Amino acid sequence: MKSDKQSQTPALRDPRRAIMDVLKRQGAQPAAALAKRFGVTAMAVRQHLYALQEEGMVAAQSQPSGRGRPTKLWTLTAKAEGLFPDAHQELAVDLLGHMRAQFGEAGLEGIIDRHSAAQRHGYEAALDGCKTLEARVKALARLRNDEGYMAAVKRDGKDWLLVENHCPICAAARSCTRLCANELDVFTRVLGPTAKVVREEHILAGARRCAYRITPQA
C-alpha cells in the first residue's frame, strides 16, 4: 500500500502553494472547484484555505447562488502577491526615480523606449520561423511566461486571448506608465500586420490580470 506522501500528486506536495497558484491564474474559486481540480475532498481544501486565511494570504467573499446558500469564493490578498516573482521591484522603482531626477521625464521616456526596442528585437528573433499567427501568439506567450508573467493563450471565437495572470514589474509600471504603453506597441509590432492587438484588461486599472485580444487581420 502506498503511503500518503507517495500517493500525492506533485502539485499537492505543497498544497497551499498549489492552491494559491490556481487562485492567481484562475481568479476567485469555491473550495469545491479546488477540491475537484486536485482530486481531494472539499474539507481537505477548506482546511488549507482556513490556514491561509489566518496567515492573511487568502480572503473569502460570498456570491449569491439562486435560492440556495451563497457560494463562498476564495481569492488571494495583496499580501500573497509578494510570493510571486517581482523582478526586484523596489530596486526598479528606485532606479526609475534616479533616472527621472537625472535626465528629466523626457530623458526617462527615451531610456524606456530604447529598452522596449531591445525587447522587441529579442522577441522577433525568438519568433523567427513562426509561420502562422497562432504559432507567433503561442511563442510570445511562452516567452512572457518564462519572464514571470504567468502567461497563457486561449481561443475565443476567431480571436486569441493572451492572458498574463501576474505582472513582475507592476510597481515599476505604476511609477512609469510608459512601460505599459510600450508593451502594447511591442506586442503589436512583434505579431505583425496580420493581427490587431487590444488590451481588454489591465492590472494597473484594477483588473486581476492583463488580457490582450488578438484578432486576425486580412
NORPE-V924578 format. One record per residue. N is the residue number from 1. RES is the residue in one small letter. NEAR is the number of other ideal C-beta (glycine too) atoms within 10 Angstrom. D_CENTER is the distance of its C-alpha to the mean C-alpha in Angstrom with 2 decimals. Layout:
# NORPE-V924578
[[N	RES	NEAR	D_CENTER] [N	RES	NEAR	D_CENTER]]
This chain:
# NORPE-V924578
[[1	m	4	39.88] [2	k	7	36.38] [3	s	7	35.31] [4	d	6	32.35] [5	k	7	30.49] [6	q	7	31.40] [7	s	9	30.37] [8	q	16	26.85] [9	t	11	24.01] [10	p	7	21.96] [11	a	15	18.96] [12	l	17	21.45] [13	r	10	23.08] [14	d	12	20.61] [15	p	20	20.22] [16	r	15	18.71] [17	r	14	15.89] [18	a	18	15.44] [19	i	25	15.48] [20	m	22	12.88] [21	d	17	10.51] [22	v	18	11.30] [23	l	24	10.99] [24	k	19	7.46] [25	r	14	6.67] [26	q	14	9.65] [27	g	14	10.45] [28	a	17	14.13] [29	q	19	16.36] [30	p	17	20.12] [31	a	23	21.63] [32	a	14	23.41] [33	a	17	20.39] [34	l	23	19.03] [35	a	17	22.59] [36	k	12	22.92] [37	r	15	19.79] [38	f	19	21.17] [39	g	10	24.80] [40	v	16	26.06] [41	t	12	27.75] [42	a	15	26.20] [43	m	9	28.31] [44	a	15	26.82] [45	v	23	23.27] [46	r	17	24.63] [47	q	13	26.26] [48	h	21	23.04] [49	l	24	21.40] [50	y	13	24.50] [51	a	13	24.39] [52	l	22	20.80] [53	q	15	21.93] [54	e	9	24.86] [55	e	12	22.70] [56	g	11	20.73] [57	m	21	17.41] [58	v	22	17.29] [59	a	17	19.17] [60	a	14	20.87] [61	q	11	21.70] [62	s	10	24.26] [63	q	10	23.95] [64	p	9	27.27] [65	s	11	28.05] [66	g	7	31.32] [67	r	5	34.48] [68	g	7	33.12] [69	r	9	31.54] [70	p	11	28.22] [71	t	16	25.16] [72	k	16	23.35] [73	l	17	19.57] [74	w	24	17.59] [75	t	15	14.51] [76	l	22	13.07] [77	t	15	14.89] [78	a	9	14.28] [79	k	12	16.13] [80	a	18	13.76] [81	e	15	10.93] [82	g	10	13.41] [83	l	13	13.16] [84	f	17	9.86] [85	p	14	10.32] [86	d	19	11.52] [87	a	15	13.47] [88	h	14	16.61] [89	q	19	15.70] [90	e	10	19.17] [91	l	12	20.89] [92	a	20	18.96] [93	v	17	19.85] [94	d	13	23.36] [95	l	14	23.82] [96	l	19	22.79] [97	g	13	25.37] [98	h	11	27.99] [99	m	17	27.47] [100	r	16	27.77] [101	a	10	30.95] [102	q	9	32.36] [103	f	13	31.73] [104	g	11	31.13] [105	e	11	28.43] [106	a	7	29.58] [107	g	13	29.61] [108	l	20	26.08] [109	e	16	24.89] [110	g	14	26.87] [111	i	16	25.18] [112	i	19	21.68] [113	d	13	23.04] [114	r	10	24.40] [115	h	13	21.15] [116	s	18	19.46] [117	a	13	22.47] [118	a	10	22.20] [119	q	16	18.55] [120	r	18	19.68] [121	h	12	22.64] [122	g	13	20.67] [123	y	20	18.47] [124	e	14	21.71] [125	a	9	23.47] [126	a	15	20.88] [127	l	18	21.01] [128	d	8	24.79] [129	g	9	26.38] [130	c	16	23.83] [131	k	7	26.36] [132	t	10	24.47] [133	l	17	21.64] [134	e	14	20.01] [135	a	12	20.33] [136	r	22	18.94] [137	v	26	15.81] [138	k	17	15.19] [139	a	18	16.16] [140	l	23	13.85] [141	a	20	10.82] [142	r	14	12.36] [143	l	17	12.84] [144	r	21	9.35] [145	n	16	8.37] [146	d	10	11.48] [147	e	15	10.55] [148	g	16	7.88] [149	y	22	4.68] [150	m	19	4.42] [151	a	21	5.64] [152	a	17	8.35] [153	v	19	11.39] [154	k	11	13.82] [155	r	10	17.17] [156	d	11	18.17] [157	g	7	21.89] [158	k	7	22.76] [159	d	16	19.37] [160	w	23	16.13] [161	l	17	12.71] [162	l	23	9.98] [163	v	19	6.66] [164	e	22	3.36] [165	n	21	1.72] [166	h	20	2.62] [167	c	27	5.65] [168	p	19	8.43] [169	i	22	10.99] [170	c	20	10.61] [171	a	17	14.21] [172	a	23	15.59] [173	a	23	14.25] [174	r	15	15.93] [175	s	18	18.99] [176	c	22	19.10] [177	t	11	17.65] [178	r	17	19.03] [179	l	20	16.06] [180	c	20	13.96] [181	a	15	17.11] [182	n	19	17.71] [183	e	21	14.29] [184	l	15	15.18] [185	d	13	18.60] [186	v	20	17.55] [187	f	20	15.75] [188	t	17	18.89] [189	r	15	21.24] [190	v	22	19.70] [191	l	23	19.64] [192	g	13	23.15] [193	p	9	25.58] [194	t	13	25.08] [195	a	19	21.75] [196	k	13	20.99] [197	v	19	17.46] [198	v	12	16.61] [199	r	17	13.61] [200	e	11	13.82] [201	e	16	11.14] [202	h	16	10.35] [203	i	18	8.94] [204	l	13	12.22] [205	a	9	14.18] [206	g	7	13.26] [207	a	12	10.76] [208	r	16	8.26] [209	r	20	5.56] [210	c	26	6.71] [211	a	19	8.82] [212	y	27	11.66] [213	r	15	14.88] [214	i	24	16.90] [215	t	15	20.53] [216	p	14	23.23] [217	q	11	26.10] [218	a	4	29.67]]
